[in-house]
């Protein structure tokens, strides 16, 4: 059988090359997991739209969840490096870490 289509050195397409951005796949997965929850996605969107630190007392009324549940979501976002927290007396102010969002944006573009 000398079929040229079955020859071992024949290829149908150009070889696949991974993108440079996928080298930090673990980082992208952490970001994606953090954003995979609707509440966390909304928190990030609110912080992005605000463009400044937002007090947790202003976030709480926006969601139909308990304060401990909101704290859990904010903790997940902090662990993924998407938000930072600054303590001002008894209040916690959250800000978006734009560099982390750029990692995701760069990969998507």
N, C-alpha and C positions, 0 to 999 in steps of 0.2 A: 504494500500500500504506500504509494508515493504521492499522497495528496498534499499539495503545498499549503493548504489551509490548516493541516494538522501538524505541520513541522514545528518542532520544539522551539525554534528561535523566532517564530513568527508571533507578532503581537497585533492585536486589533486596535489598540489605542496607545496614546502616549502614556508613559508611566505616571502614576499618581504621586504628587508631592504634597506633603502636609504643609499647612500654612505655618509661618513663623510664630503666630500668636498661639497656636495650639501647644506650643512648648510649655506654656504655663497652664495646662489643662486643670491641674489641681486647684489653682487660683480661680479659674473660671467656674469650676464646679461649686466652689464655696459661695461665690457670688450668686450663681444661679439658684442654689438651694435656698439661700436667704431670701431671694426674691420670689420663690415659688409659692409663697403664701399670699393670698389677696390682701390681708391686713398689712403685712410687711411691705408689699408693693405700694399700697396706698400711703403708708408712712413715708416711704422714700419719695413718693411723688409730692407729698405735702412739703417735705423738707427741701426738695429741689425747687419747687415753685416759690417757697418763701425766700430762699437764698441767704438766710441768716439762721442763727440758733433759735430754736423753738422750745419753749418751756413745756415740760410734760403735762402741766396743768391745762395747756391749750390743746394738746393732742387728745387727752382723755375724752372730752365731750364729742369728738369727731367720730368715735367708734362705739358700737354697741357691744362692748366687752368690759370685763371688770379691770380694775387697776392692776391686779397681779398678772392678768393675761397680757395687758399692754406692756408691762415690764418684761415679761417673757419675750415678746416679739422684739422689743428694743434690745434686749440682751443678745438675741440671735443676730440682729443687724450689727451690733458692736463686735461680736465674735467673728463675723465675716469681714470686718473692717470697713463696713459701709457707712457707719455713723460714729461720731465721737460724742462724748458727754462731758459737760462742764458743770460742776457743782457751784451754785451761787446761793449761799446760805442753805435753806432747806429744799431748794428747788433744783431740778436737773434740767439742763438745756441741751438739746440734741441738735447736731449739725451733720449734714451730709458730707462725706469725704469724696469730693469730686474726682480725685485721682483714681479711686476704686471704680467709679462708674465709667471712667475713661477706658479702663481695662476691658470692660464689657463692650463699650461702644466701638473701640478699636477692632475687636474681634468680629463684631457684627457688620462692620463696614467693609 
